[in-house]
Amino acid sequence: MLLSIALILLLGMLAGKLVSFVKLPPLTGMLVTGILAGPYCFNLISASVLNISSELRRIALIIILIRAGLNLKSEDLKKAGRPAVLMCFVPASFEILGMVLIAPPVFHITIAEALLLGSVIAAVSPAVIVPHMIKIMEQGYGQERAVPQMVLAGASCDDVFVIVLFSCFVSLVTNGSFNAVSLLRIPVSIVLGIGAGILCGYLFSKMTERFHPEGTVMTVILLCLSFLLVSMEDSLNSTVGFSGLIGVMAMGMTCGHMIPEEASKVSSQSGELWKAAQVILFVLVGAAVEIQYALHSFAAAALVISGVLLFRMAGVFVSTLGSHYTKKERLFAMLAYTPKATVQAAIGPLPLAMGLSCGSLILSIAVCSILLTAPLGAFMIDLTYQKLLEKKQFSCGQRYIMNVQISESRK
């Protein structure tokens, strides 16, 4: 196990650095490293690591969502307004609709199977989007109308919406029936997740104000609370919907509101943790890719994925209609809302494991969606944000305060 972890970190970081020289996102090199080192190529990663890869990927996702919550302000969400809410479900709904229209004639599958395929592909990737939006926020781009905050907030709820639909469509394919009551789990998951996150954030903030722990201790405690929230999701989802990842973001937001100085220190430390965690995340996502499936139907899969992405972008366009966002900001949101990775790696193999006739096809397209959209989406975000978003101009006083906060957070 230790040798595998060493290889993941060393080769992943090296590959990420190499591809950055040709202006590609580092995650591209990490994904390729995972594919080559994974069980379907050179098999350099031990089974003991692969057996816990889903948990390791979840830990990495938790780290970046903690940082996202600490950097997300309630006033920014109010500024984002109605579009932030619509982004939680409208783009994914459009993408699933696109899959229903495009996939059956291309792959000769039923409408029910197309719905199941759409629910696998439609989830956007917080692991790709969140770190990019945080970087954009820290550089001051799009802050006047909270563009990155809108994308960031929508991405976390989008996954809850799609995963619930996935379970409904599995029932439709296997039993021929659709359980509409299951859709109630979507708002329940979001509300309970937010409530639990706010409670944890409140208790943590009060404890911090009373005992003044060091920055490292605060980071460890927040990580432990995040693990508890995600564990609650595993325990409660059989009876009632609960989103632990949304709870993690809500906890971070609460801490950022109640103890901003301490939250800044934790955000800085979680940023350092993310440098290692992202390598593990994307290398293991790459290791989950069955490249044989991808190569078997790559051309047709690429055509379908391109088509449904146009539907997703149309969903983002509709979500921002009548809003205060400019044309450039809306275009940026459309491009930023395309990457896919973690959810597809997690649920893409499930239909095949269930013995469904469409399982191989769904896995193939899930693999292709990761290979196409994760690097391309990250690349388009990096390429366009400075051109499409306005940079907030800070006064001398504001800049001085920011510099003091940054220097304090690094101590």
KEKE-3310 file (N, C-alpha, C; in steps of 0.2 Angstrom, whole numbers, plus 5000, padded with zeros to 4 digits):
npx = (5004:5009:5020:5012:5004:5015:5019:5008:5007:5020:5021:5009:5011:5022:5017:5007:5014:5022:5012:5007:5017:5013:5002:4991:4978:4984:4977:4974:4986:4987:4975:4979:4990:4984:4976:4986:4993:4984:4973:4969:4979:4995:4995:5000:4996:4992:4980:4975:4974:4966:4954:4950:4949:4937:4934:4945:4945:4933:4937:4947:4938:4930:4940:4942:4929:4927:4935:4929:4917:4921:4926:4914:4902:4887:4881:4886:4879:4866:4868:4870:4858:4842:4847:4857:4850:4842:4852:4855:4847:4841:4851:4855:4843:4840:4851:4849:4837:4842:4849:4839:4834:4844:4852:4845:4842:4856:4863:4853:4845:4832:4820:4819:4832:4840:4836:4842:4856:4857:4856:4868:4878:4874:4879:4888:4906:4911:4924:4932:4927:4926:4939:4944:4935:4937:4950:4948:4939:4948:4957:4949:4940:4925:4918:4909:4896:4895:4899:4907:4903:4890:4891:4898:4890:4879:4884:4886:4874:4868:4873:4867:4854:4855:4860:4849:4840:4846:4844:4830:4829:4835:4827:4816:4821:4824:4812:4802:4795:4792:4797:4790:4789:4801:4808:4806:4816:4826:4824:4823:4836:4844:4840:4841:4854:4860:4855:4861:4874:4875:4872:4884:4894:4891:4892:4906:4911:4908:4915:4928:4929:4929:4940:4951:4959:4974:4978:4981:4975:4961:4959:4960:4949:4938:4939:4936:4923:4917:4919:4910:4898:4897:4897:4885:4877:4878:4873:4859:4853:4846:4834:4830:4833:4849:4862:4878:4889:4884:4881:4894:4899:4890:4893:4906:4903:4896:4906:4914:4907:4905:4917:4928:4942:4948:4943:4949:4963:4961:4956:4967:4976:4969:4970:4983:4983:4975:4983:4990:4979:4972:4980:4979:4965:4962:4971:4966:4954:4957:4962:4951:4945:4940:4949:4947:4934:4931:4938:4932:4919:4922:4920:4906:4902:4908:4902:4889:4890:4895:4884:4874:4880:4878:4865:4865:4872:4863:4853:4860:4860:4846:4844:4850:4843:4835:4842:4855:4867:4880:4882:4895:4898:4888:4891:4903:4899:4891:4902:4910:4902:4903:4913:4915:4918:4920:4908:4904:4914:4911:4897:4896:4900:4890:4877:4882:4887:4875:4870:4863:4857:4861:4873:4887:4887:4884:4894:4905:4902:4902:4915:4921:4916:4922:4936:4935:4928:4933:4947:4946:4935:4941:4952:4946:4940:4951:4956:4947:4942:4948:4946:4932:4926:4925:4937:4938:4941:4951:4952:4966:4965:4957:4965:4977:4971:4968:4980:4986:4977:4980:4994:4993:4986:4995:5004)
npy = (4994:5006:5009:5010:5022:5031:5030:5035:5048:5054:5051:5057:5070:5074:5071:5080:5092:5092:5092:5105:5113:5114:5121:5114:5108:5103:5092:5084:5077:5070:5061:5054:5047:5039:5031:5024:5018:5011:4996:4992:4994:4995:4991:4995:5000:4994:4982:4984:4998:5001:4995:5004:5015:5023:5029:5036:5045:5052:5058:5067:5075:5081:5089:5099:5104:5109:5120:5127:5130:5139:5149:5154:5166:5171:5183:5184:5173:5178:5189:5181:5175:5170:5163:5155:5145:5139:5133:5122:5112:5113:5114:5100:5093:5097:5091:5077:5076:5079:5068:5058:5061:5060:5048:5035:5033:5032:5022:5012:5010:5009:5021:5022:5016:5026:5037:5032:5032:5045:5051:5046:5053:5066:5073:5086:5090:5093:5091:5096:5108:5116:5119:5127:5138:5143:5148:5158:5166:5171:5178:5189:5189:5191:5195:5206:5202:5190:5178:5166:5161:5158:5147:5138:5135:5130:5118:5109:5105:5100:5087:5080:5080:5073:5061:5056:5055:5045:5033:5032:5030:5018:5009:5010:5005:4991:4987:4992:5002:5019:5027:5040:5046:5046:5057:5066:5065:5074:5088:5086:5080:5091:5101:5095:5092:5105:5111:5102:5105:5119:5118:5111:5120:5131:5126:5122:5135:5142:5134:5137:5150:5150:5142:5144:5136:5130:5134:5122:5112:5116:5114:5100:5096:5101:5093:5081:5083:5085:5072:5065:5071:5066:5052:5051:5053:5041:5033:5037:5038:5026:5028:5041:5056:5063:5075:5074:5081:5093:5098:5099:5110:5120:5120:5125:5138:5144:5144:5153:5165:5167:5166:5174:5177:5165:5156:5160:5156:5142:5139:5142:5132:5121:5123:5120:5106:5102:5101:5089:5081:5082:5076:5063:5061:5063:5054:5042:5043:5041:5029:5021:5021:5011:5008:5000:4999:5012:5014:5006:5011:5025:5035:5036:5038:5051:5059:5059:5064:5076:5082:5081:5090:5102:5103:5104:5117:5125:5124:5130:5143:5146:5146:5158:5167:5183:5188:5198:5196:5198:5195:5189:5184:5175:5166:5162:5154:5144:5137:5134:5125:5112:5101:5084:5070:5064:5059:5051:5042:5035:5030:5026:5012:5005:5001:4990:4981:4978:4969:4974:4975:4986:4990:4989:4998:5010:5012:5013:5026:5034:5033:5039:5052:5057:5057:5066:5078:5082:5086:5095:5104:5110:5116:5125:5134:5139:5146:5156:5163:5176:5183:5184:5187:5201:5210:5213:5229:5234:5245:5255:5253:5242:5233:5233:5227:5215:5209:5209:5200:5188:5186:5184:5172:5163:5161)
npz = (5000:5004:4995:4983:4986:4987:4973:4967:4972:4968:4954:4950:4953:4946:4933:4932:4933:4921:4911:4913:4907:4894:4894:4898:4910:4926:4931:4920:4917:4929:4928:4917:4922:4932:4923:4916:4927:4933:4936:4923:4914:4917:4930:4942:4955:4971:4976:4988:4990:4979:4984:4993:4986:4983:4996:4998:4988:4991:5003:4998:4991:5001:5008:4998:4998:5011:5010:5001:5007:5017:5010:5004:5005:5013:5008:4996:4990:4990:4981:4970:4968:4961:4949:4955:4962:4952:4944:4951:4947:4934:4922:4923:4921:4908:4901:4903:4896:4883:4882:4881:4869:4860:4862:4860:4846:4842:4849:4850:4861:4874:4880:4894:4897:4891:4900:4912:4908:4905:4918:4924:4917:4918:4930:4937:4940:4956:4960:4950:4947:4959:4965:4955:4954:4967:4965:4956:4963:4973:4966:4962:4952:4943:4955:4957:4953:4959:4951:4951:4963:4961:4952:4959:4970:4964:4958:4969:4973:4962:4960:4970:4966:4954:4958:4965:4955:4948:4956:4955:4941:4939:4946:4937:4925:4929:4936:4929:4934:4940:4954:4960:4973:4978:4973:4982:4991:4986:4990:5004:5007:5004:5013:5026:5025:5025:5037:5047:5044:5047:5061:5066:5062:5070:5083:5082:5080:5092:5101:5097:5099:5113:5117:5109:5099:5090:5073:5066:5074:5073:5059:5059:5067:5060:5049:5055:5059:5047:5041:5050:5046:5032:5035:5041:5030:5024:5033:5035:5022:5018:5024:5025:5015:5015:5013:5015:5009:5005:5018:5023:5016:5021:5034:5033:5028:5039:5049:5042:5043:5057:5063:5056:5055:5060:5052:5040:5042:5043:5030:5023:5027:5023:5009:5007:5010:5000:4989:4989:4991:4979:4969:4973:4972:4957:4951:4956:4951:4937:4938:4940:4927:4914:4901:4890:4887:4884:4872:4864:4860:4857:4847:4844:4857:4860:4851:4856:4869:4866:4861:4871:4880:4874:4877:4891:4892:4886:4897:4907:4901:4901:4915:4919:4912:4911:4922:4931:4926:4914:4896:4893:4906:4907:4897:4902:4913:4907:4900:4911:4918:4913:4916:4921:4932:4946:4950:4939:4939:4951:4950:4937:4935:4941:4935:4926:4936:4942:4933:4922:4905:4898:4904:4901:4890:4897:4906:4897:4891:4902:4906:4894:4895:4906:4902:4891:4896:4908:4908:4897:4901:4912:4906:4898:4907:4914:4902:4899:4910:4914:4903:4901:4913:4924:4934:4950:4957:4970:4984:4991:5005:5006:5000:5008:5020:5015:5012:5025:5031:5023:5026:5040:5040:5035:5045)
capx = (5000:5014:5023:5007:5003:5021:5019:5002:5009:5026:5020:5004:5013:5026:5013:5003:5019:5024:5007:5006:5021:5010:4996:4985:4977:4987:4973:4975:4992:4985:4971:4983:4994:4979:4974:4992:4996:4978:4973:4968:4985:5001:4993:5005:4993:4990:4973:4973:4973:4960:4948:4948:4949:4931:4934:4951:4942:4929:4941:4949:4932:4928:4945:4941:4922:4928:4938:4924:4912:4925:4926:4908:4898:4880:4879:4888:4874:4861:4870:4869:4850:4838:4851:4860:4845:4840:4858:4855:4843:4839:4856:4855:4837:4841:4856:4845:4832:4846:4851:4833:4833:4850:4855:4841:4844:4863:4865:4848:4842:4825:4819:4821:4839:4843:4836:4847:4862:4858:4857:4875:4882:4872:4881:4894:4911:4914:4931:4935:4924:4927:4946:4945:4930:4940:4955:4945:4937:4954:4960:4945:4937:4918:4915:4904:4889:4896:4898:4910:4899:4884:4893:4901:4884:4875:4888:4886:4867:4867:4875:4862:4848:4856:4861:4843:4836:4849:4841:4824:4829:4837:4820:4812:4824:4824:4805:4797:4790:4795:4795:4790:4790:4809:4810:4805:4822:4830:4824:4825:4843:4847:4838:4844:4862:4861:4853:4866:4880:4875:4873:4891:4898:4889:4895:4913:4913:4908:4921:4934:4929:4930:4946:4956:4964:4979:4975:4981:4970:4955:4958:4959:4943:4934:4939:4933:4916:4915:4919:4904:4892:4897:4895:4878:4873:4878:4868:4852:4851:4842:4828:4828:4838:4853:4868:4884:4893:4881:4882:4901:4899:4886:4897:4911:4900:4894:4912:4917:4903:4905:4924:4931:4949:4950:4941:4954:4968:4959:4956:4974:4979:4965:4973:4989:4981:4972:4989:4991:4973:4970:4984:4976:4959:4962:4975:4962:4948:4960:4963:4944:4943:4942:4950:4945:4927:4931:4941:4927:4914:4924:4918:4899:4901:4910:4896:4883:4892:4895:4877:4871:4883:4875:4859:4867:4874:4856:4850:4863:4858:4839:4844:4852:4839:4832:4846:4859:4873:4881:4883:4901:4897:4883:4895:4908:4895:4890:4908:4912:4897:4903:4917:4913:4923:4920:4901:4904:4918:4908:4891:4896:4901:4885:4873:4885:4888:4869:4868:4859:4860:4865:4878:4893:4887:4884:4901:4909:4901:4904:4923:4923:4914:4928:4942:4933:4925:4937:4953:4943:4932:4946:4956:4941:4939:4958:4957:4942:4939:4951:4943:4925:4924:4928:4941:4936:4947:4951:4955:4972:4964:4955:4971:4981:4968:4968:4987:4987:4974:4984:5000:4991:4984:5001:5008)
capy = (5000:5012:5010:5012:5029:5035:5031:5039:5055:5056:5051:5061:5077:5075:5072:5087:5098:5091:5095:5112:5117:5114:5125:5110:5108:5097:5086:5080:5072:5065:5056:5049:5043:5034:5026:5020:5015:5007:4989:4990:4995:4992:4988:4997:5002:4988:4980:4987:5005:5001:4994:5010:5021:5027:5033:5041:5051:5056:5062:5073:5080:5084:5094:5105:5107:5113:5126:5131:5133:5144:5155:5156:5171:5172:5189:5182:5169:5183:5192:5177:5175:5165:5158:5150:5140:5136:5130:5116:5106:5115:5111:5093:5091:5098:5086:5071:5077:5078:5061:5054:5063:5058:5041:5029:5031:5031:5016:5008:5008:5011:5028:5021:5016:5033:5041:5030:5034:5053:5052:5045:5058:5073:5076:5090:5087:5098:5091:5100:5115:5120:5122:5133:5144:5146:5152:5164:5171:5173:5183:5194:5190:5189:5196:5211:5199:5183:5173:5159:5158:5154:5140:5134:5133:5125:5112:5104:5103:5097:5080:5077:5080:5068:5054:5053:5053:5038:5028:5031:5027:5011:5006:5011:5000:4985:4985:4995:5007:5025:5029:5048:5048:5046:5063:5071:5065:5079:5094:5084:5079:5098:5105:5092:5093:5112:5111:5099:5109:5125:5116:5109:5126:5135:5123:5123:5142:5143:5131:5140:5157:5149:5138:5147:5131:5132:5133:5115:5109:5118:5110:5093:5096:5102:5087:5076:5085:5083:5065:5063:5073:5061:5046:5052:5052:5034:5029:5040:5038:5021:5029:5048:5059:5068:5076:5076:5086:5100:5099:5101:5117:5124:5121:5130:5145:5146:5146:5159:5170:5168:5167:5175:5176:5158:5153:5161:5151:5135:5139:5142:5125:5116:5124:5116:5099:5100:5100:5082:5077:5082:5071:5056:5061:5062:5048:5036:5043:5039:5021:5018:5021:5005:5011:4996:5001:5019:5014:5002:5015:5031:5040:5037:5041:5058:5062:5059:5068:5083:5084:5083:5096:5108:5104:5107:5124:5128:5124:5136:5149:5147:5147:5164:5172:5188:5190:5204:5194:5200:5190:5186:5180:5169:5162:5158:5149:5139:5133:5131:5120:5106:5095:5078:5066:5060:5055:5046:5036:5032:5027:5023:5005:5001:4997:4984:4977:4975:4965:4977:4974:4992:4992:4990:5005:5016:5012:5016:5033:5037:5034:5044:5059:5059:5059:5072:5084:5085:5091:5101:5109:5114:5120:5131:5138:5143:5150:5161:5167:5182:5187:5184:5190:5207:5209:5218:5233:5235:5251:5254:5251:5235:5229:5232:5223:5208:5207:5207:5193:5183:5185:5181:5165:5159:5160)
capz = (5000:5005:4988:4979:4988:4985:4966:4965:4973:4964:4947:4948:4953:4940:4926:4932:4931:4914:4906:4914:4903:4888:4896:4900:4917:4929:4932:4914:4918:4934:4925:4912:4926:4935:4918:4915:4933:4935:4934:4916:4910:4920:4936:4947:4961:4974:4977:4995:4988:4975:4987:4997:4982:4984:5002:4997:4983:4995:5008:4994:4989:5007:5009:4994:4999:5017:5008:4997:5011:5021:5006:5001:5009:5012:5004:4989:4987:4989:4975:4964:4968:4958:4945:4959:4963:4945:4942:4955:4943:4927:4917:4923:4918:4901:4899:4903:4891:4878:4881:4879:4862:4856:4863:4858:4839:4841:4853:4850:4868:4876:4883:4901:4897:4890:4906:4916:4905:4906:4925:4926:4914:4919:4936:4936:4945:4961:4961:4945:4947:4965:4966:4950:4957:4973:4963:4953:4968:4977:4961:4962:4945:4944:4961:4957:4953:4962:4946:4953:4969:4958:4949:4965:4974:4960:4957:4975:4974:4956:4961:4974:4961:4949:4961:4967:4949:4946:4959:4952:4934:4940:4947:4931:4920:4932:4938:4924:4937:4943:4961:4961:4980:4979:4971:4988:4994:4984:4994:5010:5007:5004:5019:5031:5025:5027:5044:5051:5043:5051:5068:5067:5061:5075:5089:5081:5081:5099:5104:5095:5103:5120:5119:5105:5097:5085:5066:5064:5078:5070:5053:5060:5070:5055:5045:5058:5059:5040:5041:5053:5041:5027:5038:5043:5024:5023:5038:5034:5015:5018:5027:5024:5011:5018:5009:5019:5006:5006:5025:5024:5013:5025:5040:5032:5027:5045:5052:5039:5045:5064:5065:5049:5055:5061:5045:5035:5043:5041:5023:5020:5028:5019:5003:5007:5010:4994:4984:4989:4990:4972:4966:4975:4969:4950:4949:4957:4946:4931:4939:4939:4920:4910:4895:4884:4886:4881:4865:4860:4857:4858:4842:4845:4864:4860:4848:4861:4875:4864:4860:4878:4883:4872:4881:4897:4891:4886:4903:4911:4898:4903:4922:4920:4909:4915:4928:4931:4923:4907:4891:4895:4912:4906:4893:4906:4917:4902:4899:4918:4921:4909:4918:4924:4934:4952:4951:4934:4941:4957:4949:4931:4934:4945:4931:4924:4942:4943:4928:4917:4898:4895:4909:4897:4886:4902:4908:4891:4890:4908:4905:4889:4898:4911:4898:4887:4899:4914:4905:4892:4905:4916:4901:4896:4913:4914:4896:4898:4915:4914:4897:4902:4920:4926:4940:4955:4959:4977:4986:4994:5011:5006:4998:5014:5024:5012:5013:5032:5032:5020:5030:5046:5038:5033:5051)
cpx = (5004:5017:5018:5005:5009:5021:5013:5004:5015:5024:5014:5006:5018:5022:5010:5008:5021:5018:5005:5011:5018:5003:4990:4984:4981:4983:4973:4981:4990:4980:4974:4987:4990:4978:4980:4994:4990:4978:4971:4974:4991:5001:4998:5002:4990:4982:4970:4971:4967:4954:4946:4948:4943:4931:4940:4948:4937:4932:4944:4944:4930:4933:4943:4934:4923:4930:4933:4919:4915:4925:4920:4904:4891:4878:4881:4882:4868:4862:4869:4862:4847:4842:4854:4856:4843:4846:4858:4852:4842:4844:4856:4849:4838:4846:4853:4840:4836:4848:4845:4832:4838:4852:4851:4842:4851:4865:4859:4846:4835:4826:4821:4829:4843:4842:4841:4854:4863:4859:4864:4879:4881:4876:4888:4899:4913:4921:4935:4933:4926:4934:4947:4941:4934:4946:4953:4942:4943:4957:4955:4941:4929:4914:4909:4897:4890:4895:4901:4906:4893:4886:4895:4895:4880:4878:4887:4879:4865:4868:4870:4856:4849:4857:4854:4839:4839:4845:4834:4824:4831:4831:4816:4815:4823:4817:4800:4793:4795:4793:4795:4791:4797:4811:4810:4812:4827:4830:4825:4832:4846:4846:4841:4851:4864:4860:4859:4873:4881:4876:4880:4895:4897:4893:4903:4915:4913:4914:4927:4935:4931:4937:4952:4961:4969:4975:4975:4976:4963:4954:4957:4952:4937:4933:4935:4925:4913:4914:4912:4898:4892:4895:4888:4874:4873:4873:4861:4849:4846:4835:4826:4834:4842:4860:4873:4888:4891:4882:4889:4902:4896:4890:4903:4909:4898:4900:4915:4913:4904:4912:4928:4939:4952:4949:4946:4961:4967:4959:4963:4977:4975:4968:4979:4988:4978:4977:4990:4985:4971:4974:4981:4969:4959:4966:4970:4956:4951:4960:4956:4942:4945:4943:4948:4938:4927:4933:4936:4922:4915:4920:4910:4898:4903:4905:4891:4884:4893:4888:4873:4874:4880:4868:4860:4869:4868:4853:4853:4861:4850:4839:4846:4848:4836:4836:4851:4866:4874:4882:4889:4901:4893:4887:4900:4904:4893:4896:4910:4908:4897:4907:4913:4919:4921:4913:4901:4908:4915:4902:4891:4896:4895:4880:4876:4886:4881:4866:4864:4862:4863:4871:4885:4893:4887:4891:4906:4908:4903:4912:4924:4921:4919:4934:4941:4932:4930:4943:4950:4940:4936:4950:4952:4940:4945:4959:4953:4940:4942:4948:4935:4922:4928:4932:4939:4942:4946:4955:4961:4971:4962:4961:4976:4978:4969:4975:4989:4984:4978:4990:4999:4989:4989:5005:5007)
cpy = (5006:5014:5012:5020:5033:5036:5035:5047:5058:5056:5056:5068:5079:5075:5078:5093:5098:5094:5102:5116:5118:5118:5121:5110:5102:5091:5081:5075:5067:5060:5051:5045:5038:5029:5021:5015:5010:5000:4987:4992:4991:4989:4989:4999:4995:4988:4983:4994:5005:5000:4999:5016:5026:5032:5038:5047:5055:5061:5069:5078:5084:5090:5100:5108:5111:5120:5130:5134:5139:5150:5158:5160:5171:5178:5188:5178:5173:5187:5188:5176:5169:5160:5153:5144:5136:5131:5123:5110:5107:5112:5103:5090:5092:5093:5079:5071:5076:5071:5056:5055:5060:5051:5036:5028:5029:5024:5011:5005:5011:5018:5027:5020:5022:5037:5039:5032:5042:5054:5051:5050:5065:5076:5080:5088:5093:5097:5095:5107:5119:5123:5128:5139:5147:5151:5158:5169:5174:5179:5189:5195:5188:5191:5201:5208:5192:5178:5166:5156:5155:5148:5136:5131:5128:5118:5107:5101:5099:5089:5077:5076:5074:5061:5051:5051:5046:5033:5027:5028:5020:5007:5005:5005:4993:4982:4987:5000:5013:5027:5037:5050:5049:5053:5068:5071:5071:5085:5092:5083:5086:5101:5102:5093:5100:5113:5108:5103:5115:5124:5115:5115:5130:5132:5123:5130:5144:5140:5134:5147:5156:5146:5141:5142:5134:5131:5126:5111:5110:5114:5103:5092:5097:5096:5082:5077:5083:5076:5062:5065:5068:5054:5046:5051:5045:5030:5031:5039:5032:5022:5036:5051:5063:5069:5079:5081:5093:5102:5102:5108:5122:5125:5126:5137:5148:5148:5153:5165:5172:5169:5168:5174:5169:5154:5154:5157:5144:5134:5139:5135:5120:5116:5120:5108:5097:5099:5093:5078:5077:5077:5064:5055:5059:5056:5042:5037:5040:5031:5018:5018:5014:5007:5007:4998:5008:5018:5010:5006:5023:5037:5041:5041:5049:5062:5064:5064:5075:5086:5086:5088:5102:5109:5107:5114:5128:5129:5129:5143:5151:5149:5155:5170:5177:5190:5196:5202:5196:5194:5186:5182:5174:5164:5158:5153:5143:5134:5130:5125:5113:5100:5090:5074:5061:5056:5050:5040:5032:5028:5024:5015:5001:4998:4990:4979:4974:4970:4967:4976:4980:4994:4993:4997:5011:5017:5015:5023:5037:5038:5039:5051:5061:5061:5065:5078:5087:5089:5097:5106:5113:5118:5126:5136:5143:5148:5156:5165:5175:5187:5188:5187:5196:5206:5215:5222:5235:5242:5250:5251:5244:5230:5227:5227:5215:5205:5205:5201:5187:5181:5182:5173:5160:5158:5153)
cpz = (5000:4998:4983:4980:4986:4977:4964:4966:4969:4957:4945:4948:4947:4934:4926:4930:4924:4910:4907:4909:4896:4889:4897:4907:4920:4930:4926:4915:4924:4932:4921:4917:4929:4930:4917:4921:4935:4933:4927:4911:4913:4927:4942:4954:4964:4975:4983:4994:4984:4979:4992:4993:4983:4990:5001:4993:4987:5000:5004:4993:4995:5009:5005:4996:5006:5015:5005:5002:5015:5017:5003:5006:5008:5008:4997:4986:4986:4983:4969:4963:4964:4953:4949:4961:4957:4943:4946:4951:4936:4922:4917:4920:4910:4898:4898:4897:4884:4876:4879:4871:4857:4856:4860:4850:4838:4843:4853:4857:4869:4879:4890:4902:4896:4896:4911:4914:4906:4914:4927:4923:4916:4925:4934:4941:4949:4961:4956:4946:4953:4966:4961:4952:4962:4970:4960:4958:4972:4972:4960:4956:4947:4950:4962:4957:4955:4957:4948:4959:4966:4955:4954:4969:4970:4959:4963:4975:4967:4957:4965:4970:4957:4952:4963:4961:4947:4949:4957:4945:4934:4941:4941:4926:4923:4933:4933:4928:4940:4949:4962:4968:4981:4978:4977:4992:4992:4989:5002:5012:5008:5011:5025:5031:5027:5034:5048:5050:5047:5058:5070:5067:5067:5082:5088:5082:5088:5103:5103:5099:5110:5121:5114:5103:5091:5078:5064:5067:5075:5064:5054:5063:5065:5050:5048:5058:5052:5038:5044:5049:5036:5029:5039:5036:5022:5027:5037:5028:5014:5020:5025:5020:5016:5014:5014:5016:5006:5013:5026:5022:5018:5032:5039:5031:5034:5049:5049:5041:5052:5066:5059:5050:5056:5055:5040:5036:5041:5033:5020:5021:5024:5011:5002:5007:5003:4988:4984:4988:4983:4968:4967:4971:4961:4948:4950:4953:4939:4932:4938:4932:4917:4903:4889:4882:4882:4874:4861:4856:4857:4854:4843:4852:4864:4856:4852:4866:4872:4863:4866:4881:4881:4875:4888:4897:4890:4892:4907:4908:4900:4911:4923:4916:4913:4921:4926:4928:4916:4902:4892:4901:4911:4902:4897:4911:4913:4901:4906:4921:4917:4912:4922:4926:4940:4952:4945:4936:4947:4954:4942:4930:4937:4940:4928:4930:4944:4938:4922:4910:4895:4900:4906:4893:4891:4904:4903:4891:4896:4908:4900:4891:4903:4907:4893:4891:4905:4912:4901:4896:4909:4912:4899:4901:4914:4908:4896:4904:4916:4908:4898:4908:4921:4933:4944:4957:4966:4979:4990:5001:5011:5004:5004:5019:5022:5013:5020:5034:5029:5024:5037:5045:5037:5039:5054)
residu = (MET:LEU:LEU:SER:ILE:ALA:LEU:ILE:LEU:LEU:LEU:GLY:MET:LEU:ALA:GLY:LYS:LEU:VAL:SER:PHE:VAL:LYS:LEU:PRO:PRO:LEU:THR:GLY:MET:LEU:VAL:THR:GLY:ILE:LEU:ALA:GLY:PRO:TYR:CYS:PHE:ASN:LEU:ILE:SER:ALA:SER:VAL:LEU:ASN:ILE:SER:SER:GLU:LEU:ARG:ARG:ILE:ALA:LEU:ILE:ILE:ILE:LEU:ILE:ARG:ALA:GLY:LEU:ASN:LEU:LYS:SER:GLU:ASP:LEU:LYS:LYS:ALA:GLY:ARG:PRO:ALA:VAL:LEU:MET:CYS:PHE:VAL:PRO:ALA:SER:PHE:GLU:ILE:LEU:GLY:MET:VAL:LEU:ILE:ALA:PRO:PRO:VAL:PHE:HIS:ILE:THR:ILE:ALA:GLU:ALA:LEU:LEU:LEU:GLY:SER:VAL:ILE:ALA:ALA:VAL:SER:PRO:ALA:VAL:ILE:VAL:PRO:HIS:MET:ILE:LYS:ILE:MET:GLU:GLN:GLY:TYR:GLY:GLN:GLU:ARG:ALA:VAL:PRO:GLN:MET:VAL:LEU:ALA:GLY:ALA:SER:CYS:ASP:ASP:VAL:PHE:VAL:ILE:VAL:LEU:PHE:SER:CYS:PHE:VAL:SER:LEU:VAL:THR:ASN:GLY:SER:PHE:ASN:ALA:VAL:SER:LEU:LEU:ARG:ILE:PRO:VAL:SER:ILE:VAL:LEU:GLY:ILE:GLY:ALA:GLY:ILE:LEU:CYS:GLY:TYR:LEU:PHE:SER:LYS:MET:THR:GLU:ARG:PHE:HIS:PRO:GLU:GLY:THR:VAL:MET:THR:VAL:ILE:LEU:LEU:CYS:LEU:SER:PHE:LEU:LEU:VAL:SER:MET:GLU:ASP:SER:LEU:ASN:SER:THR:VAL:GLY:PHE:SER:GLY:LEU:ILE:GLY:VAL:MET:ALA:MET:GLY:MET:THR:CYS:GLY:HIS:MET:ILE:PRO:GLU:GLU:ALA:SER:LYS:VAL:SER:SER:GLN:SER:GLY:GLU:LEU:TRP:LYS:ALA:ALA:GLN:VAL:ILE:LEU:PHE:VAL:LEU:VAL:GLY:ALA:ALA:VAL:GLU:ILE:GLN:TYR:ALA:LEU:HIS:SER:PHE:ALA:ALA:ALA:ALA:LEU:VAL:ILE:SER:GLY:VAL:LEU:LEU:PHE:ARG:MET:ALA:GLY:VAL:PHE:VAL:SER:THR:LEU:GLY:SER:HIS:TYR:THR:LYS:LYS:GLU:ARG:LEU:PHE:ALA:MET:LEU:ALA:TYR:THR:PRO:LYS:ALA:THR:VAL:GLN:ALA:ALA:ILE:GLY:PRO:LEU:PRO:LEU:ALA:MET:GLY:LEU:SER:CYS:GLY:SER:LEU:ILE:LEU:SER:ILE:ALA:VAL:CYS:SER:ILE:LEU:LEU:THR:ALA:PRO:LEU:GLY:ALA:PHE:MET:ILE:ASP:LEU:THR:TYR:GLN:LYS:LEU:LEU:GLU:LYS:LYS:GLN:PHE:SER:CYS:GLY:GLN:ARG:TYR:ILE:MET:ASN:VAL:GLN:ILE:SER:GLU:SER:ARG:LYS)
# end
